[in-house]
Amino acid sequence: MIAPGDPALAADLARRAASVSHDGEAIYAAQVIAAVEALAFVERDITALLDAAVAFIPGDSTICRVIDDLCEWRDQTDDWRQAYRKLAAGYGYDRYGGGCHVVPNHGVVILSLLWGEGDFQKTMMIVNTCGWDTDCNSGNAGCIMGIRGGLDGIDAGPDWRGPVADRLLLPTADGGRCITDAAREAVAIANVGRALAGEEAVAPKEGARFHFELPGSVQGFRGDETPPCRGVVSLANVAGHSARGRRALAVRFARLAPGRTARATTPTFATPEQLRMGGHGLAACPTLYPGQTVEAELEADAGNAAPMAARLMLSRYAEGDELVRLAGEAVELAPGQRRRLRWTVPATGGYPIAEVGVELPGEPPGAGADGAVYLDYLTWGGAPNVAFPTLGGSDLSWRQAWLDAADQRIFGEAIRVTSNGGPAMLIQGTRDWRDYRVSASVRPHMADEAGIAARVQGLRRYYALLLARGGLLRLVKMLNTPQVLAERDIGWEFDETLLLELEVVGAKLRGRLGGKTVLRARDPHPLDGGAIALATRLGRADFDAVRVRPVD
């Protein structure tokens, strides 16, 4: 998708990416899928797509043979079930061992494309009915058919998009990227492609996080369906009603009355259900924090019968992982009026924020009204002003807001981070954090290194202020390999508690010890933003009084 119309580039990039973890036939399968996706932007014929894609892999490979056999069987029968039986007999799981071998599953993807007759609905029915590794199989087939047929093909049958509401989870070591949506990631992918093509990046509505510029997108927003608000609000992406772009989110309300609030929200962290889900679990940091300023622009429909109230709101976790709502100041919206709302997020007692949105309270003015308002955009920015205490109890929300890359972590009177070998980190925050201060009380216990990190973009990209063996304090840049930017002998000892503060402003870095600046550095090629982390290497350290603040 970052090489539209260029299957050679797509196949090359797929080979490089697949080679990180796979070899042989798995790489060939990845190259075929990537080439088909790239070419599907400009070619609709499925046979032509496959013919072009197999040119990038060895002709004597098993993947090539699977595709050739399926194309031959397609000439012999219109019955996809008969073809599936042949596929299972010749290339089934009994012949290719392992958890979910690539050969049978690649065969299912190709089968669904050939017998799907260019129809998104039929292709998805076939690829899922065949079974085997249905998540990746239907993902690959759906991606190809989505590119080939666009939204018209997806929307021609059942409502595939509505129940999902664009919501997307993307767990990585960059924890602030996890809670996202399909429209946000589509723009990110397109911008990678634009960079490769030497074109400027696009930033809908001046880079607003929720811009609704893609047709049909709701970017995770859903109406509140808890009693007594069930049925009060419905959402739709509509043309117009935007001062910065071409589309907006229509928030339509009915029977608005005292006690019945129209509320539309989108996630900023894991939902209560996701906190408790089994399996791999969810690795995520919140995307919104206290001290940041939320901004949105609303327009009241000109046909509304009366003025109405509107305000920004959020839900945060509380003791027992219950959700508690907070709201900004309400403003009045007359019919046809447009207003900008701004609200600085208040302190949450250390608990993460679960969702953000807008609400239309069912109270005068506008009580009992039917009508609509249009959300042009919603976004936020600025450095957070937040403390991260250890709250105790069995609450999951504040614990799981830390992205865990440690061999062991214990939350007690302090946060204990243990490394049995390489660097161990607990990460909190997002790539949007740029200029700020992070501070913590650090107590190393038999550790080679222990300290705090800023502008963390993953496990191998960050700045850190570290206590190192030999009584040293170091200011370090990690970019795949560590580089010491500044160092000083402060004569610290094990089990001594020291207050560290790391300040990052543009290219300037400042390390403080006990409130006094002891290290300075300037990075000519600075990391542009990122989260914070509590870090240790080969040992154990305790952390307390963790705080992030804006720069004075």
C-alpha positions as CSV (number, residue, x, y, z in Angstrom):
1,M,0.0,0.0,0.0
2,I,3.0,2.3,0.2
3,A,4.0,1.4,-3.4
4,P,0.7,1.9,-5.3
5,G,1.1,0.8,-8.9
6,D,4.7,-0.4,-8.3
7,P,4.6,-4.1,-7.7
8,A,8.4,-4.4,-8.0
9,L,9.0,-2.0,-5.1
10,A,6.3,-3.7,-3.1
11,A,7.8,-7.2,-3.6
12,D,11.3,-5.9,-2.7
13,L,10.1,-4.3,0.5
14,A,8.1,-7.4,1.4
15,R,11.1,-9.6,0.9
16,R,13.2,-7.4,3.2
17,A,10.5,-7.3,5.9
18,A,9.6,-11.0,5.7
19,S,13.3,-11.9,6.0
20,V,13.4,-10.5,9.5
21,S,11.5,-13.5,10.8
22,H,10.9,-16.0,8.0
23,D,12.6,-17.7,5.0
24,G,11.9,-19.6,1.9
25,E,8.3,-20.1,0.8
26,A,7.0,-17.6,3.4
27,I,9.0,-14.9,1.8
28,Y,7.7,-15.8,-1.7
29,A,4.2,-15.7,-0.4
30,A,4.7,-12.3,1.2
31,Q,6.1,-11.0,-2.1
32,V,3.1,-12.3,-4.1
33,I,0.6,-10.7,-1.7
34,A,2.5,-7.4,-1.7
35,A,2.8,-7.3,-5.5
36,V,-0.9,-8.0,-5.9
37,E,-1.9,-5.3,-3.5
38,A,0.4,-2.7,-5.2
39,L,-0.9,-3.6,-8.6
40,A,-4.6,-3.7,-7.5
41,F,-4.5,0.1,-7.4
42,V,-4.3,0.2,-11.2
43,E,-5.4,-3.3,-12.4
44,R,-8.7,-5.0,-11.7
45,D,-8.3,-8.4,-13.5
46,I,-7.5,-11.0,-10.8
47,T,-5.7,-13.3,-13.3
48,A,-3.6,-10.4,-14.6
49,L,-2.7,-9.5,-10.9
50,L,-1.5,-13.1,-10.2
51,D,0.4,-13.4,-13.4
52,A,2.3,-10.2,-12.7
53,A,3.0,-11.1,-9.0
54,V,4.5,-14.6,-9.6
55,A,7.1,-13.1,-11.9
56,F,8.8,-11.9,-8.7
57,I,9.4,-15.3,-7.2
58,P,11.2,-18.5,-8.4
59,G,9.2,-20.5,-10.9
60,D,10.1,-23.8,-9.2
61,S,8.8,-22.6,-5.8
62,T,6.0,-24.3,-4.0
63,I,4.1,-21.0,-3.8
64,C,4.3,-20.7,-7.6
65,R,3.1,-24.3,-8.0
66,V,0.1,-23.7,-5.7
67,I,-0.9,-20.7,-7.7
68,D,-0.5,-22.5,-11.0
69,D,-2.6,-25.4,-9.8
70,L,-5.4,-23.2,-8.5
71,C,-5.5,-21.2,-11.8
72,E,-5.7,-24.6,-13.7
73,W,-8.5,-25.8,-11.4
74,R,-10.3,-22.5,-11.9
75,D,-10.5,-23.3,-15.7
76,Q,-12.0,-26.7,-14.8
77,T,-14.8,-25.8,-12.3
78,D,-16.9,-23.0,-11.0
79,D,-17.3,-24.9,-7.7
80,W,-14.9,-23.4,-5.1
81,R,-15.7,-26.2,-2.7
82,Q,-14.4,-28.7,-5.2
83,A,-11.3,-26.6,-5.6
84,Y,-10.9,-26.4,-1.8
85,R,-11.0,-30.2,-1.5
86,K,-8.2,-30.5,-4.1
87,L,-6.2,-27.8,-2.2
88,A,-6.6,-29.7,1.1
89,A,-5.6,-33.0,-0.5
90,G,-2.5,-31.6,-2.2
91,Y,-1.4,-28.8,0.1
92,G,-3.2,-29.3,3.4
93,Y,-2.1,-29.1,7.0
94,D,-1.3,-32.8,7.0
95,R,1.5,-32.1,4.4
96,Y,2.8,-28.9,5.9
97,G,3.3,-29.0,9.7
98,G,3.7,-26.3,12.2
99,G,1.1,-23.9,13.8
100,C,-0.2,-22.5,10.6
101,H,2.1,-23.1,7.6
102,V,2.1,-20.5,4.9
103,V,1.5,-22.9,2.0
104,P,-2.1,-24.1,2.8
105,N,-3.1,-20.6,3.9
106,H,-1.7,-18.8,0.9
107,G,-3.6,-21.3,-1.2
108,V,-6.9,-20.3,0.5
109,V,-6.2,-16.6,-0.2
110,I,-5.6,-17.3,-3.9
111,L,-8.6,-19.6,-4.1
112,S,-10.9,-17.0,-2.7
113,L,-9.6,-14.4,-5.2
114,L,-10.1,-16.7,-8.2
115,W,-13.5,-18.0,-7.2
116,G,-14.7,-14.7,-5.7
117,E,-15.6,-13.3,-9.2
118,G,-14.3,-9.9,-8.3
119,D,-17.0,-9.5,-5.6
120,F,-15.8,-8.4,-2.1
121,Q,-18.7,-10.2,-0.3
122,K,-18.3,-13.5,-2.1
123,T,-14.5,-13.4,-1.7
124,M,-14.8,-12.9,2.0
125,M,-17.4,-15.6,2.3
126,I,-15.1,-18.1,0.6
127,V,-11.9,-17.2,2.5
128,N,-13.6,-17.5,5.9
129,T,-15.6,-20.6,5.1
130,C,-12.5,-22.4,4.0
131,G,-11.1,-22.0,7.5
132,W,-7.5,-22.7,8.6
133,D,-5.8,-19.5,9.6
134,T,-8.8,-17.2,9.0
135,D,-7.5,-14.0,10.5
136,C,-4.6,-13.5,8.2
137,N,-6.3,-15.2,5.2
138,S,-9.3,-12.9,5.3
139,G,-7.1,-9.9,6.1
140,N,-5.0,-10.5,3.0
141,A,-8.0,-11.2,0.7
142,G,-9.9,-8.3,2.2
143,C,-7.1,-5.9,1.7
144,I,-6.6,-6.9,-2.0
145,M,-10.3,-6.7,-2.7
146,G,-10.7,-3.4,-0.8
147,I,-7.9,-1.8,-2.9
148,R,-9.3,-3.3,-6.1
149,G,-13.0,-2.3,-5.5
150,G,-12.8,0.6,-3.1
151,L,-15.5,1.5,-0.7
152,D,-18.3,0.7,-3.2
153,G,-17.2,-2.9,-3.2
154,I,-17.1,-3.1,0.6
155,D,-20.4,-1.4,1.1
156,A,-22.3,-3.4,-1.6
157,G,-23.3,-6.1,0.9
158,P,-23.6,-6.4,4.7
159,D,-22.5,-3.5,6.9
160,W,-18.8,-4.4,7.4
161,R,-17.8,-1.0,8.7
162,G,-20.5,0.1,11.1
163,P,-19.9,-2.4,13.9
164,V,-16.2,-1.8,13.9
165,A,-16.5,2.0,13.7
166,D,-12.9,2.3,12.4
167,R,-11.5,1.2,15.7
168,L,-8.1,-0.4,15.5
169,L,-5.5,-1.7,17.9
170,L,-1.8,-1.6,17.0
171,P,0.3,-3.0,19.8
172,T,4.0,-2.2,19.5
173,A,6.8,-1.0,21.8
174,D,5.6,2.5,20.8
175,G,2.6,2.2,23.2
176,G,0.9,5.5,22.4
177,R,0.3,4.2,18.9
178,C,-1.9,1.2,19.9
179,I,-5.2,2.9,20.4
180,T,-5.9,4.2,16.9
181,D,-8.4,4.0,14.1
182,A,-8.4,3.0,10.4
183,A,-8.6,6.5,9.0
184,R,-5.6,7.7,11.1
185,E,-3.5,4.7,10.0
186,A,-4.7,5.1,6.4
187,V,-3.3,8.6,6.3
188,A,0.0,7.4,8.0
189,I,0.4,4.7,5.3
190,A,-0.4,7.1,2.5
191,N,2.2,9.5,3.8
192,V,4.9,6.8,3.9
193,G,4.1,6.2,0.2
194,R,4.2,9.9,-0.5
195,A,7.6,10.1,1.1
196,L,8.9,7.3,-1.0
197,A,7.5,9.1,-4.1
198,G,9.1,12.4,-3.0
199,E,5.8,14.1,-2.3
200,E,4.7,16.2,0.6
201,A,2.8,14.6,3.5
202,V,-0.9,15.3,3.8
203,A,-2.3,16.5,7.2
204,P,-6.1,16.7,7.0
205,K,-7.5,19.7,8.9
206,E,-4.1,20.9,9.9
207,G,-3.2,17.6,11.5
208,A,-6.2,17.2,13.7
209,R,-6.3,13.7,15.3
210,F,-10.0,13.2,14.4
211,H,-10.7,14.9,11.1
212,F,-13.5,12.7,9.4
213,E,-12.1,13.6,5.9
214,L,-12.3,10.1,4.6
215,P,-15.8,9.1,3.3
216,G,-17.7,7.1,5.8
217,S,-15.1,7.4,8.6
218,V,-16.2,7.9,12.2
219,Q,-12.7,7.3,13.6
220,G,-13.9,5.2,16.6
221,F,-16.8,7.5,17.6
222,R,-19.9,5.8,18.9
223,G,-23.0,7.0,20.6
224,D,-23.7,6.4,24.3
225,E,-26.1,3.4,24.5
226,T,-26.2,3.2,28.3
227,P,-29.7,3.8,29.8
228,P,-31.3,6.2,29.8
229,C,-29.4,7.5,26.8
230,R,-30.0,4.5,24.5
231,G,-31.4,5.6,21.1
232,V,-30.8,9.3,21.7
233,V,-27.9,9.8,19.3
234,S,-26.8,8.4,15.9
235,L,-23.6,9.2,14.0
236,A,-22.8,9.6,10.3
237,N,-20.0,11.0,8.2
238,V,-21.4,13.7,6.0
239,A,-20.2,16.2,3.3
240,G,-19.8,19.8,4.3
241,H,-20.1,21.5,7.7
242,S,-16.4,22.0,7.9
243,A,-14.3,25.2,8.0
244,R,-11.1,23.3,7.5
245,G,-12.0,20.5,5.1
246,R,-14.8,18.9,3.2
247,R,-16.5,16.5,5.6
248,A,-17.7,16.3,9.3
249,L,-19.2,13.9,11.7
250,A,-23.0,14.4,12.1
251,V,-24.2,13.9,15.7
252,R,-27.9,13.5,15.3
253,F,-30.1,13.5,18.4
254,A,-33.7,12.7,19.1
255,R,-35.9,13.2,22.2
256,L,-33.3,15.1,24.0
257,A,-34.6,15.9,27.5
258,P,-33.5,16.3,31.1
259,G,-31.7,13.1,32.1
260,R,-31.2,12.0,28.4
261,T,-27.8,13.2,27.1
262,A,-26.6,12.9,23.5
263,R,-23.0,11.7,23.9
264,A,-20.4,10.6,21.2
265,T,-17.0,9.3,22.3
266,T,-13.9,7.6,21.0
267,P,-11.4,5.5,22.9
268,T,-8.1,7.0,24.3
269,F,-7.2,3.8,26.1
270,A,-8.3,0.2,26.6
271,T,-11.9,-0.4,27.3
272,P,-12.9,-2.3,30.4
273,E,-13.5,-5.4,28.3
274,Q,-10.0,-5.1,26.7
275,L,-8.3,-4.7,30.1
276,R,-9.5,-8.2,31.1
277,M,-9.2,-10.0,27.8
278,G,-7.1,-13.2,27.8
279,G,-4.7,-14.5,25.2
280,H,-1.9,-12.2,24.3
281,G,-3.6,-9.3,26.2
282,L,-3.3,-5.7,25.1
283,A,-0.1,-3.6,25.2
284,A,-1.1,0.0,25.1
285,C,-0.6,3.4,26.7
286,P,-3.3,6.1,26.9
287,T,-3.3,8.7,24.1
288,L,-4.7,11.6,26.2
289,Y,-3.3,12.9,29.6
290,P,-4.0,15.6,32.2
291,G,-2.6,19.0,31.3
292,Q,-3.1,18.6,27.6
293,T,-5.7,20.8,25.9
294,V,-8.5,19.3,23.9
295,E,-10.0,21.4,21.1
296,A,-13.0,20.8,18.9
297,E,-15.2,22.8,16.5
298,L,-19.0,22.2,16.4
299,E,-21.7,23.6,14.1
300,A,-25.3,23.4,15.0
301,D,-27.7,22.4,12.2
302,A,-29.5,25.4,10.8
303,G,-32.8,23.4,11.1
304,N,-32.6,22.9,14.8
305,A,-35.7,24.2,16.6
306,A,-33.9,26.0,19.4
307,P,-30.4,26.8,20.8
308,M,-28.7,23.9,22.7
309,A,-25.8,23.3,25.0
310,A,-22.6,21.5,24.0
311,R,-19.4,20.6,25.9
312,L,-16.3,18.5,25.7
313,M,-16.1,15.5,28.0
314,L,-14.1,12.4,28.9
315,S,-14.3,9.3,30.9
316,R,-11.5,8.2,33.2
317,Y,-10.9,5.1,35.2
318,A,-11.3,5.2,39.0
319,E,-11.0,2.8,41.9
320,G,-12.3,-0.7,41.0
321,D,-11.8,0.2,37.3
322,E,-15.1,2.0,37.2
323,L,-15.5,4.8,34.6
324,V,-16.1,8.3,35.9
325,R,-17.2,11.2,33.5
326,L,-15.7,14.6,33.6
327,A,-16.9,17.5,31.4
328,G,-15.7,21.0,30.4
329,E,-17.8,24.1,30.4
330,A,-20.9,24.1,28.3
331,V,-21.4,26.6,25.5
332,E,-24.6,27.6,23.8
333,L,-25.1,26.7,20.1
334,A,-27.8,28.6,18.2
335,P,-29.2,27.0,15.0
336,G,-26.6,27.4,12.3
337,Q,-23.9,28.7,14.7
338,R,-20.3,27.4,14.7
339,R,-18.2,27.5,17.9
340,R,-14.7,26.3,18.9
341,L,-14.4,24.5,22.3
342,R,-11.2,24.2,24.3
343,W,-10.6,22.4,27.6
344,T,-7.5,21.6,29.5
345,V,-7.8,18.1,30.9
346,P,-7.8,18.1,34.8
347,A,-5.9,15.8,37.1
348,T,-7.3,12.2,37.3
349,G,-5.6,11.0,40.4
350,G,-3.2,8.9,38.4
351,Y,-5.9,6.9,36.6
352,P,-5.8,6.7,32.8
353,I,-8.4,8.4,30.6
354,A,-10.5,5.9,28.7
355,E,-12.4,8.0,26.2
356,V,-13.0,11.5,24.9
357,G,-15.8,13.2,23.0
358,V,-18.6,15.7,23.0
359,E,-22.0,15.7,24.8
360,L,-25.2,17.6,24.4
361,P,-26.8,17.7,27.8
362,G,-30.6,17.3,27.7
363,E,-31.3,20.5,29.6
364,P,-32.4,24.0,28.6
365,P,-31.7,25.4,26.2
366,G,-32.8,22.8,23.8
367,A,-34.6,20.4,26.1
368,G,-36.8,18.0,24.2
369,A,-35.3,18.9,20.9
370,D,-34.5,16.8,17.8
371,G,-31.8,17.9,15.5
372,A,-28.1,17.6,14.8
373,V,-24.7,19.1,15.4
374,Y,-21.6,18.6,13.2
375,L,-18.2,17.8,14.7
376,D,-15.7,19.3,12.3
377,Y,-12.7,18.0,14.1
378,L,-11.4,17.0,17.6
379,T,-7.8,17.1,18.6
380,W,-5.4,17.8,21.5
381,G,-1.9,18.9,22.1
382,G,0.7,20.3,24.6
383,A,2.9,18.7,27.2
384,P,1.1,16.7,29.9
385,N,1.1,17.7,33.5
386,V,0.7,14.4,35.3
387,A,1.9,12.3,38.2
388,F,2.1,8.5,38.1
389,P,1.6,7.2,41.6
390,T,1.3,3.5,42.6
391,L,-2.3,3.3,43.6
392,G,-2.4,-0.2,45.1
393,G,-5.4,-2.5,45.1
394,S,-6.4,-4.9,42.3
395,D,-7.2,-2.2,39.7
396,L,-5.9,-3.1,36.3
397,S,-6.3,0.3,34.5
398,W,-3.4,2.2,36.0
399,R,-1.1,-0.8,35.9
400,Q,-1.8,-1.7,32.3
401,A,-1.3,1.9,31.2
402,W,2.4,1.1,31.6
403,L,3.8,-0.7,28.6
404,D,5.8,-3.5,30.1
405,A,9.2,-4.3,28.6
406,A,10.8,-5.6,31.9
407,D,11.7,-9.0,33.1
408,Q,9.7,-8.2,36.2
409,R,7.7,-5.3,37.5
410,I,6.2,-4.9,41.0
411,F,3.9,-2.1,42.1
412,G,4.1,-1.6,45.8
413,E,5.2,1.4,47.8
414,A,7.3,2.2,44.7
415,I,7.5,0.8,41.2
416,R,10.2,-1.9,41.0
417,V,11.7,-2.7,37.6
418,T,14.0,-5.7,37.2
419,S,16.3,-6.7,34.3
420,N,17.9,-10.1,34.0
421,G,20.0,-9.1,31.1
422,G,19.5,-6.3,28.6
423,P,17.6,-3.0,29.1
424,A,14.3,-3.2,30.9
425,M,11.7,-0.5,30.6
426,L,8.2,0.6,31.8
427,I,6.9,3.0,29.2
428,Q,4.1,5.6,29.5
429,G,3.0,8.3,27.0
430,T,2.9,9.0,23.3
431,R,5.0,10.2,20.3
432,D,3.1,13.5,20.5
433,W,5.0,14.5,23.6
434,R,7.9,16.8,22.5
435,D,9.2,19.4,25.0
436,Y,8.8,18.4,28.7
437,R,10.4,17.4,31.9
438,V,10.3,13.9,33.4
439,S,11.4,13.3,37.0
440,A,11.4,10.4,39.5
441,S,13.1,9.3,42.7
442,V,15.4,6.4,41.7
443,R,16.9,3.8,44.1
444,P,19.2,1.4,42.3
445,H,19.8,-2.0,43.9
446,M,22.6,-4.0,42.3
447,A,21.9,-2.6,38.8
448,D,24.5,-1.8,36.1
449,E,22.2,1.2,35.1
450,A,19.0,2.7,36.4
451,G,17.2,6.0,35.5
452,I,14.6,7.7,33.5
453,A,14.1,8.1,29.8
454,A,12.4,10.7,27.6
455,R,11.2,10.9,23.9
456,V,10.9,7.1,24.0
457,Q,9.9,5.8,20.5
458,G,10.5,2.1,21.2
459,L,13.0,0.0,22.9
460,R,16.0,1.3,20.9
461,R,15.2,5.0,20.4
462,Y,15.2,7.3,23.3
463,Y,17.1,9.7,25.6
464,A,18.0,8.6,29.1
465,L,19.5,10.0,32.3
466,L,21.1,7.0,33.9
467,L,22.9,6.1,37.1
468,A,25.8,3.8,36.0
469,R,28.1,1.6,38.0
470,G,31.2,3.4,39.3
471,G,29.2,6.4,40.7
472,L,28.5,7.9,37.2
473,L,25.6,9.9,36.0
474,R,25.2,9.7,32.2
475,L,23.1,11.5,29.6
476,V,22.6,8.9,26.8
477,K,21.0,8.8,23.4
478,M,19.9,5.4,22.2
479,L,19.5,5.1,18.5
480,N,20.0,1.3,18.0
481,T,23.3,1.6,19.9
482,P,23.9,3.9,22.9
483,Q,25.8,7.1,22.7
484,V,27.0,8.9,25.8
485,L,26.2,12.6,25.3
486,A,27.5,13.8,28.7
487,E,28.8,12.1,31.9
488,R,29.8,13.1,35.4
489,D,31.1,11.3,38.5
490,I,28.6,12.0,41.3
491,G,29.7,9.2,43.6
492,W,26.3,7.6,44.1
493,E,26.0,4.3,46.0
494,F,23.6,1.3,45.8
495,D,20.3,1.6,47.7
496,E,20.7,5.4,47.7
497,T,17.6,7.3,46.6
498,L,18.3,10.1,44.1
499,L,15.9,12.6,42.5
500,L,16.6,12.6,38.7
501,E,15.0,15.0,36.2
502,L,15.5,14.9,32.4
503,E,14.4,18.0,30.4
504,V,14.1,17.8,26.6
505,V,13.5,21.0,24.6
506,G,14.1,20.8,20.9
507,A,17.7,19.7,20.5
508,K,18.7,20.7,24.0
509,L,18.9,18.1,26.9
510,R,19.4,18.9,30.5
511,G,20.0,16.4,33.4
512,R,19.2,17.5,37.0
513,L,20.1,15.8,40.2
514,G,18.2,16.9,43.3
515,G,16.9,19.9,41.4
516,K,20.4,21.1,40.3
517,T,21.5,20.9,36.7
518,V,24.6,18.7,36.4
519,L,24.6,17.6,32.7
520,R,23.8,19.4,29.5
521,A,23.9,18.3,25.9
522,R,22.8,19.3,22.4
523,D,21.8,16.7,19.8
524,P,22.3,17.9,16.2
525,H,19.9,15.2,15.0
526,P,17.3,15.1,17.8
527,L,14.5,12.6,18.3
528,D,11.4,14.7,17.7
529,G,9.1,13.3,20.4
530,G,8.1,10.3,22.5
531,A,7.0,8.8,25.8
532,I,8.8,8.5,29.1
533,A,10.2,5.3,30.7
534,L,11.6,3.9,33.9
535,A,14.7,2.0,32.9
536,T,17.2,-0.4,34.3
537,R,19.8,-2.9,33.1
538,L,21.1,-6.0,34.7
539,G,19.6,-5.6,38.1
540,R,16.8,-4.0,40.0
541,A,15.7,-0.4,40.8
542,D,12.8,1.2,42.6
543,F,11.1,4.3,41.2
544,D,8.7,6.7,43.0
545,A,7.3,10.2,42.5
546,V,7.2,9.8,38.8
547,R,6.1,13.1,37.2
548,V,5.9,14.7,33.7
549,R,5.5,18.5,33.4
550,P,5.7,21.2,30.8
551,V,8.9,23.2,30.5
552,D,8.7,26.5,32.4
